[in-house]
Amino acid sequence: MMQVILPRIGMVAAWRAEARRLAASGVPAEEVRWTVGDPAPDLFGETPGLRAGQAIELRLPREAVERIETALHHSDPERFARAYAIVLRLSQGRLRWGDRSDPALHRLLAQEKAVRRDIHKMHAFVRFREIGDPAAVRRAFAAWFEPAHPIAEAAAPFFAGRFGDMDWVIATPHLTARFEDGALNFSETQGKAPPPADATEDLWRTYFANIFNPARLMVSAMTSEMPRKYWKNLPEAELIPELIRTAPERAMAMQAAMPTEPPTRAAKLRPERPALPEGATLATMKPALDACRRCPIGGCATQGVAGEGPETARLMIVGEQPGDREDLEGRPFAGPAGQLFDAMAEEAGLDRAAAWVTNAVKHFKFTPRGKRRIHQRPDAGEVEACRWWLDLERKLVRPKAVLAMGATAAFSLTGNGRDIARRRGTVETLADGTPCLLTLHPAHLLRLPDPVLRAELQAKVTADLRLAAGLSA
């Protein structure tokens, strides 16, 4: 077994030179033991010199060279042996670059991705502190950063290009990068402590507090982009717990401070009916809906979901709010509940294409859970705020009958969202005299664990859809 010892500084360049030398001598991958820094004892002995074999000419795609050498900055002690074996197999035609079905190449590409992410985090979260005389021609700064992998040599050139007019030091647990008088050098890290705080700490805190938007807060997304392990070296991070705690109150205060349209004479006579903009059409509704911030939901959703259908529809179908799929596609009833609705409507003889299909609330309210967005029921204030848009649709479409699906739709249309299961199948008269048939929302059926009960209620909702088609005929 041959032992190759790589230096801690210039590690990747040294590996490249050794790989070429070993391949030129035909040394197989399984006969090389790679280490970094001081040599480790080999229990199986060490064979001095090279074992002669058939020379291997290294021929690799440019992309392969760049990504393999990036992966060598990973902390996995087996990375050098794995990379050398892959290089030999690629050069001999026994492996195709990019073939993720190969376990070794799949692991190397995953490690390359992890290294690139670590470099990105270092570029984003290094915080310099001034250590020299602020009046000096070249000001001096220092920073301490703890990456997950030994990436100092790969990440430091970015800072040399960005901060070439000052002297700086970035220390990591592995290496220290030093940039002085335009020259970048590396040394092994001696002391492992961050530099003392300076006057810019308060500037960072003030800046972060002012750009923090409580209406768009998504804690899981924030901690994914700004992992907690970096917080201890970020001056602004100490503000985050309090900013998260007070986010709901601040969002409501922002909403209350937003300008509103002046009330019209009609609105003064009937304050419960919000004033509608002059000249509004269904075609011009979507851009204004996307920009709506009448409640905090609009600031978190991808887009507003307007209704769809013919402007002369005799039946208006009102659901509760968009789901994840509707939020992404911008269409109502496009997700699993919409697919169930389409099936029931077809069975009932209700033509969805002939109806105006919409929701009581136009934006998706959710709670992030990992990579998923979990539906949250809108509260009464949010439904009231969004009734403005539903009133606009009803004014422009002027349906002969309305079908309210679910408690939120019933509350928006009738002012009462209680006892929807008992009221299902009944027709109530709205304030303008329009008949409104109440029924359950398809999403409620999908959530029922009992298949017998689900089938029973689905048959009843299908009957309601048949009745709705008759009301609007």
Phi and psi in degrees as a GROMACS rama.xvg file:
@    title "Ramachandran Plot"
@    xaxis  label "Phi"
@    yaxis  label "Psi"
@TYPE xy
-96.1546  137.191  MET-2
-108.621  127.033  GLN-3
-113.73  123.849  VAL-4
-106.842  119.484  ILE-5
-98.6017  143.519  LEU-6
-74.2794  155.162  PRO-7
-71.8778  -30.1966  ARG-8
-101.706  128.346  ILE-9
75.9814  29.8392  GLY-10
-61.1676  -46.5931  MET-11
-69.0303  -42.4185  VAL-12
-62.4143  -38.835  ALA-13
-66.7714  -40.3303  ALA-14
-61.7968  -42.0217  TRP-15
-59.4374  -45.3676  ARG-16
-64.9875  -41.9824  ALA-17
-66.6849  -39.4598  GLU-18
-62.103  -41.36  ALA-19
-64.3377  -42.3599  ARG-20
-65.0982  -44.0112  ARG-21
-67.3389  -41.4459  LEU-22
-65.1543  -37.5619  ALA-23
-63.8377  -24.8263  ALA-24
-97.6749  2.31095  SER-25
71.9367  28.175  GLY-26
-80.1198  120.648  VAL-27
-70.0529  157.32  PRO-28
-63.0471  -36.1831  ALA-29
-71.0312  -8.57433  GLU-30
-102.435  11.5455  GLU-31
-120.791  133.761  VAL-32
-116.116  120.74  ARG-33
-102.739  136.998  TRP-34
-140.154  163.16  THR-35
-119.568  133.995  VAL-36
82.7143  -136.444  GLY-37
-66.8095  140.56  ASP-38
-67.1042  143.623  PRO-39
-101.61  146.555  ALA-40
-64.5212  139.335  PRO-41
-103.887  113.674  ASP-42
-64.171  -22.2798  LEU-43
-100.413  11.4884  PHE-44
85.4066  173.359  GLY-45
-139.875  132.984  GLU-46
-98.3677  115.033  THR-47
-70.2625  152.237  PRO-48
77.3292  -179.463  GLY-49
-102.988  144.26  LEU-50
-89.7964  113.763  ARG-51
-63.0741  142.29  ALA-52
-158.655  -171.476  GLY-53
-75.6744  125.499  GLN-54
-61.9229  143.503  ALA-55
-116.359  121.839  ILE-56
-84.8934  121.253  GLU-57
-80.7033  117.671  LEU-58
-133.226  108.653  ARG-59
-132.622  151.636  LEU-60
-63.9395  150.406  PRO-61
-57.8128  -41.4917  ARG-62
-60.3084  -40.283  GLU-63
-62.4082  -42.8211  ALA-64
-61.1595  -47.3861  VAL-65
-64.1502  -42.5541  GLU-66
-76.4363  -33.496  ARG-67
-64.7454  -45.2593  ILE-68
-68.9632  -30.548  GLU-69
-65.1543  -42.0487  THR-70
-63.8574  -23.0649  ALA-71
-68.9892  -11.6424  LEU-72
-85.7675  3.58375  HIS-73
-72.0789  162.001  HIS-74
-87.1335  -3.62635  SER-75
-64.7202  120.485  ASP-76
-64.9092  -17.956  PRO-77
-90.357  4.50218  GLU-78
-64.9439  -35.3292  ARG-79
-69.8749  -43.6007  PHE-80
-64.5575  -42.2665  ALA-81
-63.8093  -43.795  ARG-82
-65.1303  -40.4378  ALA-83
-64.9801  -41.9084  TYR-84
-63.7329  -39.9559  ALA-85
-66.1087  -41.6184  ILE-86
-59.636  -43.5665  VAL-87
-64.2104  -44.7651  LEU-88
-65.9424  -37.9356  ARG-89
-63.9714  -43.5722  LEU-90
-68.5705  -29.7747  SER-91
-88.2911  -1.13006  GLN-92
77.1377  15.3291  GLY-93
-93.2978  1.80537  ARG-94
-150.921  138.054  LEU-95
-100.634  130.883  ARG-96
-62.1799  134.081  TRP-97
93.2115  -1.27835  GLY-98
-78.635  95.7498  ASP-99
-76.2357  -5.68885  ARG-100
-73.7192  -15.1112  SER-101
-82.1328  120.614  ASP-102
-57.8763  -42.2957  PRO-103
-65.9302  -45.4483  ALA-104
-68.3834  -37.2673  LEU-105
-60.2703  -42.7145  HIS-106
-68.4033  -40.5413  ARG-107
-61.9362  -43.9365  LEU-108
-66.4762  -35.674  LEU-109
-65.9083  -39.7331  ALA-110
-69.7667  -36.2522  GLN-111
-61.1836  -41.4146  GLU-112
-63.8185  -41.0426  LYS-113
-64.338  -38.1386  ALA-114
-67.1152  -44.5427  VAL-115
-61.2072  -38.9422  ARG-116
-65.7184  -39.088  ARG-117
-65.4787  -39.2643  ASP-118
-63.9158  -43.091  ILE-119
-59.57  -42.3928  HIS-120
-65.9432  -36.9125  LYS-121
-65.6874  -42.412  MET-122
-60.7839  -34.2499  HIS-123
-83.3704  -34.0646  ALA-124
-115.797  9.92984  PHE-125
-71.0724  128.693  VAL-126
-118.064  110.094  ARG-127
-76.7576  145.413  PHE-128
-125.465  135.482  ARG-129
-73.8558  131.943  GLU-130
-122.165  -7.64768  ILE-131
-109.343  -166.645  GLY-132
-78.8968  120.274  ASP-133
-60.5343  -21.1229  PRO-134
-88.623  -3.47839  ALA-135
-67.7534  157.361  ALA-136
-61.6616  -46.2292  VAL-137
-113.379  110.572  ARG-138
-73.244  151.804  ARG-139
-118.089  138.405  ALA-140
-136.579  157.608  PHE-141
-139.47  153.15  ALA-142
-147.892  153.365  ALA-143
-122.697  130.393  TRP-144
-140.713  142.364  PHE-145
-118.915  85.9512  GLU-146
-74.5706  165.192  PRO-147
-78.7266  -20.3867  ALA-148
-133.276  161.39  HIS-149
-75.5229  80.1308  PRO-150
-110.106  7.78077  ILE-151
-55.6184  -44.5919  ALA-152
-67.4602  -33.3827  GLU-153
-77.2593  -31.4663  ALA-154
-91.8597  -27.3253  ALA-155
-64.7029  -35.4032  ALA-156
-56.2731  -29.6301  PRO-157
-58.389  -44.2418  PHE-158
-70.7814  -33.0796  PHE-159
-63.2189  -38.6136  ALA-160
-73.8606  -34.6627  GLY-161
-81.1127  -36.5371  ARG-162
-123.077  51.3412  PHE-163
-74.7755  -10.7663  GLY-164
-95.346  10.1765  ASP-165
-141.48  160.806  MET-166
-92.0103  140.605  ASP-167
-152.606  160.396  TRP-168
-132.681  131.989  VAL-169
-121.121  113.545  ILE-170
-99.8764  136.326  ALA-171
-126.557  167.309  THR-172
-60.8421  -19.0496  PRO-173
-97.7146  -59.8734  HIS-174
-132.964  161.692  LEU-175
-116.446  126.957  THR-176
-95.7352  131.305  ALA-177
-127.899  125.432  ARG-178
-119.138  110.467  PHE-179
-135.097  130.759  GLU-180
52.1686  37.9857  ASP-181
82.3948  4.32019  GLY-182
-113.74  133.72  ALA-183
-103.429  125.9  LEU-184
-134.291  161.697  ASN-185
-128.694  149.628  PHE-186
-147.507  161.624  SER-187
-72.148  138.084  GLU-188
-69.5579  133.231  THR-189
-100.574  -73.532  GLN-190
-80.3609  144.472  GLY-191
-122.729  68.5307  LYS-192
-146.972  143.6  ALA-193
-69.4096  153.462  PRO-194
-68.4395  161.598  PRO-195
-67.0258  155.733  PRO-196
-65.5543  153.662  ALA-197
-129.401  -172.453  ASP-198
-68.1011  -19.9679  ALA-199
-75.1484  -11.8491  THR-200
-57.0308  -46.1139  GLU-201
-65.9921  -32.7569  ASP-202
-65.2332  -42.647  LEU-203
-60.5839  -44.3113  TRP-204
-64.1891  -43.8021  ARG-205
-63.5769  -44.6567  THR-206
-61.4957  -47.1266  TYR-207
-64.2795  -42.4775  PHE-208
-63.1715  -31.4393  ALA-209
-82.9989  -25.5594  ASN-210
-92.9655  -6.25316  ILE-211
-72.6896  117.197  PHE-212
-102.059  105.219  ASN-213
-65.8507  -26.1232  PRO-214
-72.2381  -20.0441  ALA-215
-110.919  19.0983  ARG-216
-67.3522  125.426  LEU-217
-134.602  99.1547  MET-218
-59.6679  -43.316  VAL-219
-64.5585  -39.7868  SER-220
-67.0219  -38.5378  ALA-221
-64.6059  -45.4875  MET-222
-72.9428  -20.029  THR-223
-71.3791  -41.4346  SER-224
-83.0088  -26.2736  GLU-225
-129.418  73.2999  MET-226
-56.5347  146.776  PRO-227
-60.7531  -26.6375  ARG-228
-64.1848  -19.6089  LYS-229
-90.7323  -10.8824  TYR-230
-61.8129  -34.6166  TRP-231
-64.3817  -20.1226  LYS-232
-107.281  11.3515  ASN-233
-112.016  117.382  LEU-234
-60.8973  -33.4731  PRO-235
-74.4938  -16.8392  GLU-236
-66.047  -25.7997  ALA-237
-67.0246  -15.8332  GLU-238
-84.646  -18.3047  LEU-239
-61.0094  -48.0241  ILE-240
-55.8811  -42.2774  PRO-241
-71.1424  -35.8091  GLU-242
-64.8523  -38.3585  LEU-243
-67.3352  -43.2603  ILE-244
-62.4189  -38.4191  ARG-245
-95.2504  4.24346  THR-246
-58.7294  -46.4446  ALA-247
-59.0012  -44.0898  PRO-248
-65.1864  -40.1334  GLU-249
-67.6191  -36.6426  ARG-250
-64.3179  -41.8258  ALA-251
-66.0223  -37.0315  MET-252
-65.8196  -38.7586  ALA-253
-62.5446  -41.4266  MET-254
-63.7759  -42.7994  GLN-255
-66.1594  -29.031  ALA-256
-85.0465  -5.16813  ALA-257
-69.4727  144.171  MET-258
-69.4795  147.962  PRO-259
-123.156  160.06  THR-260
-72.9423  142.3  GLU-261
-64.9128  141.586  PRO-262
-68.4915  141.757  PRO-263
-85.2507  173.657  THR-264
-61.2542  -38.7416  ARG-265
-64.2275  -36.8094  ALA-266
-67.8349  -33.95  ALA-267
-67.7991  -35.0617  LYS-268
-72.1681  -35.9346  LEU-269
-129.669  78.7807  ARG-270
-62.9716  -21.1108  PRO-271
-75.0706  -12.9438  GLU-272
-105.793  108.751  ARG-273
-64.4733  148.222  PRO-274
-67.7769  140.02  ALA-275
-101.756  142.496  LEU-276
-68.2652  142.094  PRO-277
-68.3918  141.057  GLU-278
75.5468  6.87185  GLY-279
-67.6642  140.926  ALA-280
-132.522  163.799  THR-281
-64.7535  -29.9495  LEU-282
-70.8843  -32.3551  ALA-283
-93.9463  5.0364  THR-284
-74.4509  -38.2971  MET-285
-60.8051  -48.9667  LYS-286
-59.4333  -41.497  PRO-287
-66.4433  -35.0817  ALA-288
-67.3626  -39.1624  LEU-289
-60.3434  -35.6242  ASP-290
-88.7083  -0.183657  ALA-291
-67.0999  131.801  CYS-292
-131.609  35.8795  ARG-293
-65.2929  -20.2075  ARG-294
-143.384  164.633  CYS-295
-64.1072  -19.9317  PRO-296
-59.8184  -37.2386  ILE-297
-60.7083  -26.9062  GLY-298
-78.689  -12.4689  GLY-299
-107.596  -26.6181  CYS-300
-74.796  161.018  ALA-301
-68.8942  -42.1147  THR-302
-162.658  167.16  GLN-303
-81.7889  146.158  GLY-304
-111.676  102.807  VAL-305
-81.9552  166.348  ALA-306
-73.1613  167.654  GLY-307
-143.547  153.012  GLU-308
138.409  179.64  GLY-309
-71.3986  143.372  PRO-310
-68.9511  -15.0445  GLU-311
-103.562  20.2283  THR-312
-58.7679  137.791  ALA-313
-86.569  -18.1775  ARG-314
-123.16  132.241  LEU-315
-110.574  125.691  MET-316
-106.659  120.587  ILE-317
-114.527  116.113  VAL-318
-90.9352  -162.013  GLY-319
-94.1361  -65.3833  GLU-320
-158.011  161.895  GLN-321
-64.8832  151.616  PRO-322
-101.422  -167.393  GLY-323
-60.4279  -47.4903  ASP-324
-64.9644  -43.0814  ARG-325
-63.6271  -38.0667  GLU-326
-62.5058  -36.8517  ASP-327
-79.6957  -38.9247  LEU-328
-88.1428  -22.5077  GLU-329
79.1266  19.7966  GLY-330
-126.487  141.875  ARG-331
-75.6022  151.261  PRO-332
52.4605  49.6681  PHE-333
-105.595  -12.7176  ALA-334
-91.9083  -160.39  GLY-335
-57.7149  -41.0897  PRO-336
-64.7469  -37.0755  ALA-337
-66.2727  -36.3376  GLY-338
-66.4523  -39.3285  GLN-339
-65.3881  -41.4785  LEU-340
-59.1819  -45.0777  PHE-341
-59.4658  -40.717  ASP-342
-66.1306  -43.7021  ALA-343
-67.6108  -38.2322  MET-344
-64.4391  -40.0782  ALA-345
-62.8712  -41.7071  GLU-346
-65.56  -34.268  GLU-347
-83.725  -7.73778  ALA-348
78.5056  23.3681  GLY-349
-98.0218  121.419  LEU-350
-85.984  105.059  ASP-351
-60.4434  -36.7607  ARG-352
-64.456  -20.6118  ALA-353
-93.3402  -5.22384  ALA-354
-105.653  159.416  ALA-355
-93.9189  115.04  TRP-356
-106.271  126.159  VAL-357
-151.646  -172.279  THR-358
-131.717  154.695  ASN-359
-68.2549  -37.4934  ALA-360
-114.077  134.186  VAL-361
-96.6328  -7.62528  LYS-362
-121.246  154.644  HIS-363
-83.8719  118.224  PHE-364
-99.0738  128.213  LYS-365
-151.358  166.652  PHE-366
-120.197  124.323  THR-367
-70.204  137.175  PRO-368
-139.501  96.4596  ARG-369
66.5357  -127.859  GLY-370
-91.9591  -0.921329  LYS-371
-97.2493  154.954  ARG-372
-116.401  112.653  ARG-373
-92.4676  126.292  ILE-374
-56.4358  134.808  HIS-375
-123.371  138.046  GLN-376
-73.4214  131.514  ARG-377
-64.2953  145.896  PRO-378
-85.9711  175.612  ASP-379
-61.4573  -38.8769  ALA-380
-64.45  -38.2884  GLY-381
-69.6772  -37.5748  GLU-382
-66.1603  -41.7571  VAL-383
-62.0367  -42.6556  GLU-384
-63.526  -36.3707  ALA-385
-84.9968  -10.3382  CYS-386
-60.8314  -25.6633  ARG-387
-53.9769  -42.5772  TRP-388
-73.8526  -39.1436  TRP-389
-65.1211  -37.5583  LEU-390
-62.2698  -38.7079  ASP-391
-62.5682  -43.8085  LEU-392
-63.1788  -43.4767  GLU-393
-64.796  -36.6908  ARG-394
-66.5058  -39.1863  LYS-395
-81.7859  -36.7279  LEU-396
-81.9884  -38.2373  VAL-397
52.9096  60.9259  ARG-398
-70.0898  155.36  PRO-399
-77.1785  -30.4641  LYS-400
-147.266  157.162  ALA-401
-126.022  137.714  VAL-402
-110.36  116.581  LEU-403
-99.1545  118.433  ALA-404
-109.296  104.495  MET-405
103.139  164.865  GLY-406
-66.7364  -37.2215  ALA-407
-65.4067  -42.7512  THR-408
-63.8981  -41.2835  ALA-409
-62.6239  -41.9595  ALA-410
-64.5963  -43.1543  PHE-411
-64.4489  -37.6643  SER-412
-87.0795  -39.8158  LEU-413
-108.673  -12.9478  THR-414
84.4065  2.79856  GLY-415
-139.369  115.303  ASN-416
-107.89  11.3593  GLY-417
-86.34  158.678  ARG-418
53.3099  41.6441  ASP-419
-66.1318  -30.2916  ILE-420
-66.2765  -38.6329  ALA-421
-73.069  -35.2393  ARG-422
-82.9363  -8.92133  ARG-423
-55.3705  136.71  ARG-424
86.1509  -1.26793  GLY-425
-99.6608  155.825  THR-426
-110.307  123.833  VAL-427
-115.044  153.011  GLU-428
-99.1795  125.966  THR-429
-77.2412  172.717  LEU-430
-60.5595  -29.9689  ALA-431
-92.3932  9.27184  ASP-432
90.2138  -0.151734  GLY-433
-75.4033  131.475  THR-434
-71.3133  137.618  PRO-435
-127.672  115.904  CYS-436
-91.2367  130.44  LEU-437
-100.889  138.915  LEU-438
-152.553  177.876  THR-439
-82.3728  155.51  LEU-440
-84.0811  141.683  HIS-441
-56.098  -31.5789  PRO-442
-61.7473  -32.8778  ALA-443
-63.0322  -39.257  HIS-444
-65.2041  -39.7124  LEU-445
-65.5223  -26.8265  LEU-446
-84.2631  -9.45769  ARG-447
-73.2348  125.277  LEU-448
-77.1988  -24.7957  PRO-449
-86.1759  112.887  ASP-450
-65.0682  -31.0891  PRO-451
-67.4305  -47.6036  VAL-452
-63.8224  -38.2723  LEU-453
-62.2249  -44.3554  ARG-454
-65.0844  -37.893  ALA-455
-65.2065  -46.9584  GLU-456
-70.1934  -33.5586  LEU-457
-62.9341  -38.6478  GLN-458
-63.9049  -37.7765  ALA-459
-69.0701  -41.0155  LYS-460
-66.1084  -38.2796  VAL-461
-61.0319  -39.764  THR-462
-63.6888  -37.4116  ALA-463
-63.1438  -40.1453  ASP-464
-63.9534  -36.5795  LEU-465
-64.8236  -41.0885  ARG-466
-65.3007  -39.4221  LEU-467
-62.5912  -40.1007  ALA-468
-61.5392  -36.9079  ALA-469
-70.54  -37.2334  GLY-470
-62.3943  -35.7944  LEU-471
-92.4017  -1.02155  SER-472
